[in-house]
């Protein structure tokens, strides 16, 4: 996976946009409610990401993720795409979550 900034779309009950940074098999990012950090591995076109999510805002609106946990781990797997990645996993409530990432730029803005 190329190091860089990625625009992400996380699809749960509703879609949530965010920003992700991938650097040397580390992945970090966030959206309007959660921060996440973990590892991402690439084998051929297969992608596996192991992430820890933590809410940074108090919210009674659970329409996005459909569960009440504010700190949890999630394993996602999927494929490299032409301009990023698409991975899926399951929330603590068992709902499928899809994360689509589109590469925006190199970390040093060299491209």
Wavefront OBJ file of the C-alpha trace (Angstrom):
o trace
v 0.000 0.000 0.000
v 1.440 3.380 -0.959
v 2.200 5.771 1.884
v -0.042 8.799 1.762
v -3.225 10.617 2.661
v -6.501 8.887 1.772
v -10.058 10.215 1.722
v -12.214 7.557 3.361
v -15.869 6.691 3.284
v -17.059 4.424 6.093
v -20.422 2.832 5.422
v -22.332 1.592 8.464
v -25.986 2.412 9.001
v -25.165 5.685 7.228
v -22.016 6.889 5.445
v -19.328 8.862 7.281
v -16.380 10.605 5.580
v -12.909 10.957 7.045
v -9.177 11.160 6.411
v -6.678 8.308 6.748
v -2.876 8.399 6.736
v -0.924 5.273 5.788
v 2.797 5.243 6.525
v 5.009 2.140 6.576
v 2.224 -0.329 7.435
v 0.746 2.003 10.084
v -2.720 3.407 9.540
v -4.235 6.333 11.436
v -7.235 8.520 10.849
v -10.560 9.794 11.957
v -13.961 11.159 11.140
v -16.558 13.301 12.889
v -16.879 10.873 15.821
v -14.011 8.359 15.957
v -10.215 8.273 15.805
v -8.498 5.050 14.798
v -4.989 3.639 14.745
v -3.497 0.294 13.808
v -1.670 -1.703 11.175
v -2.326 -2.402 7.523
v -0.733 -5.237 5.549
v -0.706 -5.910 1.843
v -0.152 -9.357 0.279
v -0.547 -9.116 -3.475
v -3.862 -7.292 -3.893
v -5.216 -8.473 -0.516
v -5.437 -5.903 2.300
v -5.809 -6.626 6.033
v -6.199 -3.786 8.547
v -6.354 -4.260 12.319
v -7.616 -1.092 13.989
v -8.530 0.261 17.387
v -11.337 2.818 17.337
v -11.982 5.382 20.051
v -14.718 7.986 20.188
v -13.488 11.498 20.934
v -16.920 13.065 21.237
v -19.856 12.301 23.488
v -22.786 11.339 21.317
v -26.179 9.813 21.912
v -26.613 9.398 18.159
v -25.862 5.771 17.348
v -27.355 5.861 13.855
v -23.935 5.568 12.207
v -22.522 2.476 13.898
v -25.663 1.023 15.507
v -23.981 0.151 18.828
v -22.928 1.924 21.993
v -19.263 0.897 22.396
v -16.983 3.936 22.342
v -13.640 2.031 22.295
v -13.280 -1.170 20.269
v -11.034 -3.165 17.944
v -11.937 -4.147 14.419
v -10.299 -6.352 11.789
v -11.030 -5.452 8.172
v -10.038 -7.267 4.991
v -10.443 -6.616 1.306
v -8.678 -5.564 -1.866
v -6.479 -2.860 -3.323
v -8.349 -0.747 -5.901
v -7.001 1.347 -8.792
v -6.673 4.405 -6.543
v -6.791 3.042 -2.983
v -8.528 0.228 -1.127
v -11.872 -1.316 -0.168
v -12.132 -3.354 3.042
v -14.972 -4.808 5.096
v -15.429 -5.989 8.661
v -18.091 -6.302 11.332
v -18.964 -3.864 14.104
v -19.351 -5.090 17.707
v -23.109 -5.328 17.023
v -22.471 -7.602 14.013
v -23.330 -5.039 11.339
v -21.105 -5.097 8.255
v -18.908 -2.015 7.865
v -17.323 -1.083 4.535
v -14.368 1.299 4.295
v -13.381 2.739 0.922
v -10.151 4.726 0.670
v -9.063 6.929 -2.245
v -5.456 8.136 -2.310
v -5.160 11.922 -2.284
v -1.454 12.655 -1.948
v 1.942 11.458 -0.807
v 2.753 12.295 2.810
v 5.356 14.850 1.683
v 3.022 16.214 -1.066
v 5.560 15.159 -3.727
v 2.930 13.970 -6.191
l 1 2 3 4 5 6 7 8 9 10 11 12 13 14 15 16 17 18 19 20 21 22 23 24 25 26 27 28 29 30 31 32 33 34 35 36 37 38 39 40 41 42 43 44 45 46 47 48 49 50 51 52 53 54 55 56 57 58 59 60 61 62 63 64 65 66 67 68 69 70 71 72 73 74 75 76 77 78 79 80 81 82 83 84 85 86 87 88 89 90 91 92 93 94 95 96 97 98 99 100 101 102 103 104 105 106 107 108 109 110 111
